[in-house]
Amino acid sequence: MKTKILLAAAFLVLATPSAGQAQATTRPCGTEEGAGAACLLSHKELPDLPAGEIYWHLDRFPSKEMAERAATATGAVVEAFGSYWLFTIADVNWRARWGDHVAKIGPLPIAPASSYAAEYLRSVFTPGMTAPLHVHSGPEAFYAISGDTCLETPDGAQIGRGPGNSQMIRAGAPMLLMAVGKSPRNGFALILHDRGLPPTTLTQVWQPSGLCAGKLLEDRAR
């Protein structure tokens, strides 16, 4: 019982607005990439999706011009973390003509819709920072350039460690995302949703059980 009380208290401290919370899908990214900067890098409308299983491909380029030349109709070019990136929604075997293919994440659990939109987010969280409790109208996928990630939902917690860790979450599931470990978490997120629905909705219908807060305390004790 004492352990549960300590974890609950830790979560209340970490989940306060001073912990860097932000409604990322409504705030465009600027040039600053300081701690707590969760923001919208790009909004991409996608009238059609490729047939079959869908993946998120992340490619890095030395210049914006090269990234734009490699982009397809389902690609978005962004600048973040000192590089130019091409984010593409495609099948598992898709590859950009140039650049460094960093990762593919999927298959994404997509529900049928007449048209889709992709929101691409950037986040810079120090350990203990969170996003507000929320749900999405489509699946969300995460990719961390650095740092450790804890994603808690009613199904439990997913832990990602080190550069390149990734997670996915289905549409409609309430969630808490927290940076854990001992170093800053720099990362991207994709929300692929029905174009006619808001990508993100804040919620209080579910409260996390402190799994991520507990993992953070464990990491700090090491």
C-alpha positions as CSV (number, residue, x, y, z in Angstrom):
1,M,0.0,0.0,0.0
2,K,2.8,2.4,0.8
3,T,4.4,1.8,-2.6
4,K,1.1,2.6,-4.3
5,I,0.8,5.8,-2.4
6,L,4.3,6.9,-3.3
7,L,3.7,6.1,-7.0
8,A,0.4,8.1,-7.0
9,A,2.1,11.0,-5.4
10,A,5.0,10.9,-7.9
11,F,2.5,10.9,-10.8
12,L,0.6,13.9,-9.5
13,V,3.9,15.8,-9.3
14,L,5.1,14.7,-12.7
15,A,1.7,15.3,-14.4
16,T,1.3,18.9,-13.4
17,P,1.5,21.7,-16.1
18,S,5.0,22.5,-14.9
19,A,6.0,19.1,-16.3
20,G,5.9,20.4,-19.8
21,Q,2.4,19.4,-20.9
22,A,1.2,20.8,-24.3
23,Q,-1.6,20.2,-26.7
24,A,0.9,19.4,-29.5
25,T,-1.5,19.0,-32.4
26,T,-2.7,22.7,-32.1
27,R,0.7,24.4,-31.7
28,P,3.0,24.7,-34.7
29,C,6.7,24.1,-34.2
30,G,9.1,27.1,-34.2
31,T,12.8,27.1,-34.5
32,E,13.4,26.4,-30.8
33,E,13.9,22.7,-29.7
34,G,14.1,23.2,-26.0
35,A,12.7,20.9,-23.3
36,G,8.9,20.6,-23.3
37,A,8.5,21.6,-27.0
38,A,5.8,19.2,-28.1
39,C,4.5,20.7,-31.3
40,L,3.1,20.1,-34.8
41,L,5.7,19.8,-37.5
42,S,3.4,19.1,-40.4
43,H,-0.2,18.4,-41.4
44,K,-0.5,16.2,-44.5
45,E,-3.9,15.4,-46.1
46,L,-4.1,11.9,-47.7
47,P,-7.1,11.4,-49.9
48,D,-6.0,7.8,-50.6
49,L,-3.8,5.2,-48.8
50,P,-1.8,2.5,-50.4
51,A,-3.5,-0.9,-50.5
52,G,-2.6,-3.5,-47.9
53,E,-0.7,-3.0,-44.7
54,I,0.4,0.5,-44.0
55,Y,3.8,1.6,-42.5
56,W,5.4,4.9,-41.5
57,H,8.8,5.3,-43.1
58,L,11.4,7.8,-41.7
59,D,14.2,8.9,-44.0
60,R,17.0,11.5,-43.3
61,F,18.5,13.7,-45.9
62,P,21.4,16.2,-46.0
63,S,19.3,18.9,-47.7
64,K,15.7,20.0,-48.1
65,E,15.9,19.9,-51.8
66,M,17.0,16.2,-51.9
67,A,14.2,15.3,-49.5
68,E,11.6,17.1,-51.6
69,R,12.9,15.3,-54.8
70,A,12.4,11.9,-53.1
71,A,8.9,12.7,-51.7
72,T,5.9,11.0,-53.1
73,A,2.2,12.0,-52.8
74,T,2.0,10.5,-49.3
75,G,5.3,12.1,-48.1
76,A,6.0,15.2,-45.9
77,V,9.3,17.0,-45.6
78,V,10.2,18.5,-42.2
79,E,13.3,19.9,-40.5
80,A,14.1,18.8,-37.0
81,F,17.0,17.8,-34.8
82,G,19.6,19.2,-37.2
83,S,18.4,17.2,-40.2
84,Y,15.8,17.2,-43.0
85,W,13.4,14.3,-42.8
86,L,11.0,12.7,-45.2
87,F,8.0,11.0,-43.5
88,T,6.1,8.7,-45.9
89,I,3.0,6.5,-45.5
90,A,3.5,3.5,-47.7
91,D,3.7,-0.3,-47.8
92,V,6.4,-2.3,-46.1
93,N,8.7,-2.5,-49.1
94,W,8.7,1.2,-50.0
95,R,12.1,3.0,-50.2
96,A,13.1,6.5,-50.9
97,R,15.4,7.0,-53.9
98,W,18.0,8.9,-51.8
99,G,18.7,9.5,-48.2
100,D,19.2,7.3,-45.2
101,H,16.3,5.0,-44.4
102,V,16.2,5.3,-40.6
103,A,13.1,3.3,-39.7
104,K,9.8,1.9,-40.6
105,I,7.0,1.5,-38.1
106,G,3.9,-0.7,-38.5
107,P,1.7,-2.1,-39.7
108,L,-0.5,0.7,-38.4
109,P,-4.0,-0.4,-37.2
110,I,-6.0,1.8,-39.5
111,A,-9.8,2.0,-39.5
112,P,-11.7,2.6,-42.8
113,A,-12.4,6.2,-43.7
114,S,-13.3,8.2,-46.8
115,S,-10.1,10.3,-46.5
116,Y,-7.2,10.6,-44.1
117,A,-4.8,13.1,-42.6
118,A,-1.4,12.7,-41.0
119,E,-0.2,14.9,-38.1
120,Y,3.6,14.8,-37.6
121,L,4.8,15.9,-34.2
122,R,8.1,16.7,-32.6
123,S,8.8,16.4,-28.8
124,V,11.7,17.3,-26.5
125,F,11.0,15.9,-23.0
126,T,13.3,15.7,-20.1
127,P,12.8,12.6,-17.8
128,G,9.4,12.9,-16.0
129,M,7.8,15.2,-18.6
130,T,4.4,14.0,-19.9
131,A,1.7,15.0,-22.4
132,P,-1.8,15.6,-21.1
133,L,-4.1,12.5,-20.9
134,H,-5.7,12.2,-24.3
135,V,-7.1,10.0,-27.1
136,H,-6.7,10.0,-30.8
137,S,-9.2,9.4,-33.6
138,G,-6.6,7.2,-35.4
139,P,-3.5,5.2,-34.5
140,E,-0.4,7.0,-33.2
141,A,3.1,5.8,-33.7
142,F,6.3,7.1,-31.9
143,Y,9.9,7.1,-32.8
144,A,12.7,8.3,-30.4
145,I,15.9,9.9,-31.7
146,S,17.3,9.6,-28.2
147,G,16.1,8.8,-24.6
148,D,13.7,6.4,-23.1
149,T,9.9,6.2,-23.5
150,C,7.0,4.9,-21.3
151,L,3.6,4.7,-22.9
152,E,0.8,3.7,-20.5
153,T,-2.8,2.8,-21.6
154,P,-5.5,0.7,-20.0
155,D,-3.8,-2.3,-21.4
156,G,-0.6,-1.7,-19.5
157,A,2.8,0.0,-20.2
158,Q,5.2,-0.2,-23.1
159,I,8.8,0.7,-22.4
160,G,11.2,1.8,-25.2
161,R,14.9,2.2,-24.4
162,G,17.6,4.1,-26.3
163,P,17.8,5.7,-29.7
164,G,15.4,4.2,-32.2
165,N,12.8,2.9,-29.8
166,S,9.3,3.0,-31.2
167,Q,5.7,2.3,-30.0
168,M,2.2,2.2,-31.5
169,I,-1.2,2.7,-30.0
170,R,-4.7,2.0,-31.5
171,A,-7.3,4.7,-32.1
172,G,-9.5,5.6,-29.1
173,A,-7.3,4.3,-26.4
174,P,-6.6,6.8,-23.6
175,M,-2.9,7.3,-23.0
176,L,-0.1,8.8,-21.0
177,L,3.3,9.3,-22.7
178,M,6.3,10.0,-20.3
179,A,10.0,10.4,-20.8
180,V,11.8,8.0,-18.4
181,G,15.4,7.1,-18.0
182,K,18.1,9.7,-17.2
183,S,18.6,11.6,-20.4
184,P,16.3,13.8,-22.6
185,R,13.9,12.1,-25.0
186,N,13.9,13.7,-28.5
187,G,11.3,12.2,-30.8
188,F,8.7,12.2,-33.5
189,A,5.1,11.0,-33.5
190,L,2.5,10.3,-36.2
191,I,-1.3,10.5,-35.8
192,L,-2.9,8.9,-38.9
193,H,-6.6,9.7,-38.6
194,D,-10.0,10.2,-40.3
195,R,-9.7,13.6,-41.9
196,G,-13.2,14.5,-40.8
197,L,-12.4,14.0,-37.1
198,P,-10.2,15.9,-34.7
199,P,-6.8,14.2,-34.3
200,T,-6.6,14.6,-30.5
201,T,-9.1,15.0,-27.7
202,L,-8.2,15.5,-24.1
203,T,-9.8,13.1,-21.6
204,Q,-10.3,12.4,-17.9
205,V,-12.3,9.2,-18.3
206,W,-9.2,7.2,-17.4
207,Q,-6.4,7.7,-15.0
208,P,-3.1,5.9,-15.2
209,S,-2.1,3.6,-12.5
210,G,1.4,5.0,-12.1
211,L,3.3,2.4,-14.2
212,C,5.4,5.1,-15.9
213,A,6.0,7.0,-12.8
214,G,7.1,3.8,-11.1
215,K,9.5,3.1,-14.0
216,L,10.9,6.7,-13.7
217,L,11.6,6.2,-10.0
218,E,13.3,2.9,-10.7
219,D,15.5,4.6,-13.3
220,R,16.4,7.4,-10.9
221,A,17.4,4.9,-8.2
222,R,19.9,3.2,-10.4
